Amino acid sequence: MSGDARPLTADLDAAYASCRRIAAEHGRTYYVATTLLSPERRQAVHALYAFARMVDDIVDHADNPARVLDPRDGAPHSLAPTDLIAGRRAPARLAGTSAQPHAPVPSEPPQVVDVSPAQHLDLVEKHLRLALEHGDLDTTDPRRHQIITAAADTISRYDIAHTHIWTFLDAMRMDVPGTATHRTRYATMSELREYMRGSAAAIGLQLLPVLGTVVPVTEAEPAAAALGEAFQLTNFLRDVAEDLDRDRVYLPLDELTAFGVDEAHLRDCRRRGHTDAPLRRALAHLIAVNRDIYRQALPGIALLAPRVRPAITTAAVLYAEILDRIEAADYQVFTTRATVPHRRRILVAAKGFTTPSGHRWSLRFAGNGH
């Protein structure tokens, strides 16, 4: 489908509005960049972001996989996993299709069935497949209903290949204990990039049909995948402490070992709240690797539709600046979470309006010598 503007039903409009709030609350760098997109593309990016965020939270908050994402609902809190409440099923049609009556509320208090994160991921995939294939959305969780409704509409409207969605979900299962593919360590960069193929590159490939290209989509895919990987590796470098607290290490172990850093060393730095000289050198090396991936990806911006280039350039510039912030904090990732200040984000987005092609910033980044 073309993604051209079309009237939205009230329910679908509300679903996209919820995704917009989730993106604004949890993905502030991306959200600022999307202000440079047309309203139709902007809401599609918000929907894909909200879906990915929902899945990510199921993985990262295993103790509360149904937690609230939308800030309108207040602070995160537990929601009963109503999809598996005994005796209660309430299939609903996607907005714009004929409605089905909700199942009657049971006369006795429902009994909640314990649901693992792996089961929650399976439920999300089932719900999305039903929405895409049959227009049915078999969930009574109102926020999940809205996120999946908007995501399914976006996927259908822009003819996004479903394989990119399933590849993403398969990568997320790698983070979940008890699944056949679960892992928390990556011996080499090759192993890590295989994980990022689903967790990050697939996101870039999902976005391509939304953004539009001036070449066949397949020609733009390598750069889009690389930019997704660059963003993800930046996250890993910023979130070393948070991931280690979850017993995950998303930095290649052989790259750390080359600088005299093993996992015990990493944990000792975490315990002391201090990045010592060996780890500082290892992080500096990985930042250089990360910047090289950005350099590989940035020429692909010229393959996108001209009207979306400023938004993607803005996202790339702002995310890459997180690396600058890590360096400015002397690599103290255990005490300082590197972020780009709000004022700086607004300034970079404003410049996007006056730098339509993003070409000047691409050259500056590629040659900045960091």
N, C-alpha and C positions, 0 to 999 in steps of 0.2 A: 504494500500500500504506500501511498505517497506521503502520508503524514500531514496532508493539508488540513486547515482548520475545518471543524465540523461541530455542530451543536452538541453539547454534552447534556445528558440527563442530570437531574439534581443529585442523584446518588453517585454518579460517576464524577461529577464536579466536586462533590464532597470528598471522594476518595483521593482525587488528585490534590485537593487542598491539604489533606492530612499528610500526604507524601511531601508536599512543599514544606510544611512545618517541621517534619522529621529531618529533611535535608538542611533547613536553616539551623536547627538545634544541634545536629550531630556532625554535619559535614560542612563546616563554615567556609573553608577554602573553596571547595567545589561550588558551594551555594553562591558565593560572590561571583565566581566565573560564569555561572549560568545566567546571571542578570544580563549578560551580553548576547544571549540567545533570543530567538523569537519566542513568544509565549507558548506556542505549540511544542516546540522542541524543548523549551525549558521545563514544561511539566512532564514531558517524557523522561528527561534525565532525572528529575526528582523521583519519578515512579521507580525507575531502575535502581537509583540509589537507595530508596526506602526498602525495596525488596532485599537488596544485598545487605543493608544494615540489619534488617530483621533476622536474616539467616546468620549473620555474624554474631548477633547478640544471643541467638540460641546456642551457638558454639561457646562464646566467651562467658556466658552467665548460665552455666549448666544447673546452678542451684535455683534459677528462676527463669526458665526459657520462655515464659509467656509474659515477661515484663513489659511494661508500657513504654513505647517509644515516643509517642506524640506528646509534646510538652503541654498541649491543651488538657491532657488527662492528669496533669500534676506530676509529682515526683514519681520515679519508677517504683512500682509495687507489684505484688504477685497477682496474677489472674488465674483463676481455675482453668485448667486445660479443658475447656468445654467440649472440644471435639471428641474427647474420650470419656465424657461423663456417661455413666451407665444409664441406659434407657432414654438417651436424649440425642436425637439427630435432627438437624434443621437445615436441609439443603435449601439454598437460595439461588435464584438466577442472577447472572450478572446484570448490571444496570442496562436498561434498554431492551431486555428480553422479557418474555412473559413470566410473571412472578409465580412462585409456588408457595402454598401456605406453609407456615412454620409448623414443625411438629409440636404437639401439645406439651405443655410443661408437666412433668410428672407430678402426681399428687403428693408423693413422699420426697423428702430431701434427696437430691442426687448424690451418688457416691462417686467421688473423683478417683479415677484410676491413675496410679503413678506412671508418669511418662518420662522416658529418658530423652536426652538431647538427640540421640540417633533416631528415636521414634518421632520426635518433633520434626526433624529434617525430612523424614519419610512422609509425614503428614503435609508439610509444606509442598513437597513435590507432587503429592497426590492432588492437593487442592489446585495447584497451578495447572496440572495436566487436565483436570476436569474443566477448569475455566477455559483453557485454550481449545480443548477438543469438543466440549459439549455445551459450553456456556453455563455450566453448573458450578457453584462454589459452595462446597459442603463444609462450611465452618460456621460456628456460632460466635466466634471471637470477633467482635465488631472491628477492632483495629486491624487484625490480620485480614479480615474480609476486605477492608478498604485498600490495604496495601496490595493484595493479590489482584483485586479488581483492576486497580490502576496499572499494575505491571502487565497483566494479561491484555488489557486494552492497548498498551504501548507496544507490546510484542506483536500483536496482530496488526495494529495500524501501520507499523513500520516494517513488517515482514522480517522480523529478526529471527535468524536461524535458531531453532529450539536447542540444537546441540550445544550452543554457547551457554545456555541456561543450565543444562544438565551437567556440562563439564564443570561449571562453577560449583554446583551442589556437590558433585563428587569430590572436588578439592576440599570443600568444607567438611566433608565426612572424615577427611584425613586428620582433622583436629579433634575429633570426638572419640574419647575412650570407648572401647568395646566394638568399634567397627573394624572390619577386616583390613582396612587401609590406614588405620590410625598410626600416627608417628609424631614425635615431638622434637626430633633432632634431624639435622641434615648434614651429612658428612662432607658434601662438596657443593659448589655453586651449581653444578649440573643438576644435582638432586633438588636443590632449592628452586631452581628455575622450572623444574617439572611440576612442583607444587604451585608455583606462581602462574603456570600456564592456565590453571583453572581458577585460582583465587584472584588473579589480577588481569592477565592477558585476555581472558574470556570477557571481562568487563569492558575492556577497550573494544573488543569485537562486537559486543552487544550495542555499543554506542554508535558504531560507524553508520548503520542505516538511518539512525536518528539525525546524525550530524549532516550526512550527505557528503558525497565525494565528486571530484571532477574527473576521476578515472574509474575504471571498474573497481568495485569494492575489494576484490581479491588483491589488487595492486596496493591498496592502502592498508591491508591487514597487518603486514609485518611491523610497520611503524606504530600502528595503533596498539598492537600487542606489546611492543617494547615500551611504549609510554605507560601502559598499565603496570608493567613490571617495574619501571622506574619509580612510580608512585608507591608501589607496594614495598620495595626495598627501602625507600625513605621512611615508611611507617615502621619497618623492622628496626632501623637504626635509631629512630626516635623513641621507640617503645621497648627497648632492651629490658629495662627494669620490670615493666608491667608484664611482659611475656615470661620473664624468668620467674616471677611470682606465681605464674600459672604453670610452671614446670615445662616451659617451652623455650627452645632456643632456635630462632629463625636466622641466625648468622651461620654461614658455612664453617663447620668445625675445622676443616683443614686450613682455611684462610686464617682463622684465629691461631691455630697451632703454629703457623709460620712465624708468628710474632711472640711465641712463648706463652700463649693464653690457652688454657684448657678450661673445661667447665668448672672445675674446683676454683680456679683462679677467678673466673667470672663471678661465681657465687661469693667469693671472699670480697670482691670489690662491691658487690651488692650489699653484703652485710656491713661493710664499713662506710658505705655511701660515698665511695671515692673511686674515680677512674685513674688508675696508675699509669705509668709510662708505657708498659707493654700493651695494655689495652687501648691506650690513647693512639698508639701507632697502628694497631689493628683497625680501629674505627676510622682513622684517617685514610687507610688503604681502602676500606670498603666504601667510604664516601667517594673516593676517586673512581672506584668501579661503578658506583651508582651514577655519578655524573657522566660517565662514558655511555651508560645506557640512555640517559637523557639525550646526549648528543646524537646517538643513533636514531632516536625517536623523533626529534624535533623537525628534521626535513619532511617528515610525513604530514606536518601541518599544512604544507603547500598543496597536498593532495586532497584536502578537505574543501567543502564548499566555501567560497570566500566569506560569506556572512557569518560562519561559525569559527573562523580562524582566530579572531581576537579572544573568544571565550576559552579556547583550548590553549592558546598561548598564555593567557592569564593564569589558568590552572597550572600549567607547567612551570611558569616563572615562580608562582607563589609556593608551590610544593618544593621546588628545588631550593628555595630560600630557607626551608627548614634545615637543610644541610648547613647553610651558612650559620644558622642560629646554634646548631650543635657545636660547630667550630668556635663560635664566639663565646660559648659557655665552657670552653676548654674541654669539650667532650664529657662533661659531667652529667651523663645521661641518667645517673641514679638519684640525682637531687634536683635536676631541672628538666622539665618537659619542654622541648623546643617548639615554639609556636611563632607564627608570623603575627605581629600586632594588628588589631582591627584597622587602625588608621592606614597602615601599610597595605593591607588587602584592598581597601577602598581606593587608595591611590593607584595601585597597579591596575585595578579594574577600570578606573577612569581613563588611564592611559590607553587601555584597550580600544576605547572609542576613537582615539586619535591615531592609532597605529593599526589600520584595518588588516594588513597582511600578517602582522606579527613577525615580519622578516627581520626587522632591525633587532628585536629582542632575541630571536633565534641565533643570530650571528654573535651578539654580545655574550649569550650564555655559552655558546660553543667555544668561545675564545677567552673566557674570563680567567683561565689559569688557576682556578681553585684546586 
